[in-house]
Amino acid sequence: NIDITNIEAPKEMTIVLDERALNFDFDKSVVKPQYFEMLNNLKDFIEQNNYELTIEGHTDSVGSNQYNIGLSRRRAEAVKAKLIEFGLPEDRIVGIEAKGEEYPVATNETPEGRLQNRRVEFRLVQR
């Protein structure tokens, strides 16, 4: 779990959630219950520091690019829905971006690397 409660709030930042924080099963877009507390903490951080955010969904390279664009969008939308469910005002989420497999953070040649690429990133900007 990532402790984001004691982070000084810059004007703009990107938060990368990888396999150590929030990952998705292969070909799935369901946010697992084990990540709910972390997302709730993120929601609090966004509200306390007056941020707006864009959610980016990413995938590994398995499947067609077109399919992965859709899957990455579903992942970002699932995280958006969970943040709203936890009480984040919808107007704080200013964008959803589907990146598909275009921006890997690890190799797609290994299962571990593919897991790291099945991620969500947040871009936060103070209002």
ChimeraX attribute file (.defattr): number of C-alpha atoms within 10 A of each C-alpha:
attribute: neighborCount
match mode: 1-to-1
recipient: residues
	/A:1	10
	/A:2	13
	/A:3	9
	/A:4	13
	/A:5	11
	/A:6	7
	/A:7	8
	/A:8	8
	/A:9	17
	/A:10	11
	/A:11	12
	/A:12	13
	/A:13	14
	/A:14	13
	/A:15	12
	/A:16	15
	/A:17	17
	/A:18	17
	/A:19	17
	/A:20	10
	/A:21	15
	/A:22	22
	/A:23	22
	/A:24	21
	/A:25	12
	/A:26	12
	/A:27	16
	/A:28	13
	/A:29	20
	/A:30	15
	/A:31	19
	/A:32	11
	/A:33	8
	/A:34	11
	/A:35	13
	/A:36	16
	/A:37	13
	/A:38	17
	/A:39	20
	/A:40	18
	/A:41	17
	/A:42	19
	/A:43	20
	/A:44	18
	/A:45	17
	/A:46	19
	/A:47	15
	/A:48	11
	/A:49	15
	/A:50	15
	/A:51	21
	/A:52	21
	/A:53	23
	/A:54	19
	/A:55	23
	/A:56	23
	/A:57	30
	/A:58	30
	/A:59	33
	/A:60	28
	/A:61	19
	/A:62	13
	/A:63	11
	/A:64	10
	/A:65	16
	/A:66	10
	/A:67	14
	/A:68	23
	/A:69	19
	/A:70	16
	/A:71	23
	/A:72	28
	/A:73	22
	/A:74	19
	/A:75	28
	/A:76	27
	/A:77	21
	/A:78	16
	/A:79	20
	/A:80	21
	/A:81	15
	/A:82	18
	/A:83	21
	/A:84	17
	/A:85	12
	/A:86	16
	/A:87	13
	/A:88	19
	/A:89	13
	/A:90	13
	/A:91	10
	/A:92	19
	/A:93	18
	/A:94	11
	/A:95	16
	/A:96	19
	/A:97	18
	/A:98	22
	/A:99	21
	/A:100	25
	/A:101	26
	/A:102	15
	/A:103	12
	/A:104	19
	/A:105	17
	/A:106	14
	/A:107	15
	/A:108	18
	/A:109	10
	/A:110	9
	/A:111	11
	/A:112	12
	/A:113	16
	/A:114	22
	/A:115	21
	/A:116	24
	/A:117	28
	/A:118	30
	/A:119	26
	/A:120	28
	/A:121	19
	/A:122	21
	/A:123	16
	/A:124	23
	/A:125	19
	/A:126	14
	/A:127	11
